[in-house]
Amino acid sequence: MERSIQQKQEAIKRLFAAASTPEEKYQIILDLGKTQPKLSPGEKSDKTLVHGCQSVTHLKATVENDRLVFAIESEALISAGLGQLLVRVYSGETPETILSTPPTYVTELGILAGLSTGRAHGFASMYERIRFEAFKMLQQSA
């Protein structure tokens, strides 16, 4: 059974439920980064590069059954983990759902508050790139 975007957000919240300190949250993000799939060299290009991240980060978007599917790879584990927080929620969703559902679960968990300004900016850049891909898909189908 397909999970809704709200269910995916709740799964992320449960992942962090036992983390009571910023260090524990940081470790979970690093662990998520270790799960990132590797993109092939051919999948990485200037078009997939996410500008605004402190480390080199690529976001690949494909369309399957009128839904966007995302894959992200970053050289830094923290950026990779932050990317996984987004990809695990937004991948497999329609453009309309992506554009109407901000990542409030990340704020609720206090994750952004524990990041450096550069890392928080990188997270915002990844999210904006996901939104851009959703908007682009809507424009192409209009």
Protein Blocks (a to p, Z undefined) as FASTA:
>chain_A
ZZdfklmmmmmmmmmmmpmbfklmmmmmmmmmmmpccddfklgcfklpcghiabdcdddd
ddeehiacdddddfbfklmmmmmmmmmmmgopafklmmmmcckklmmnommmmpcfklmm
mmmmmmmmmmmmmmmmmmmmZZ
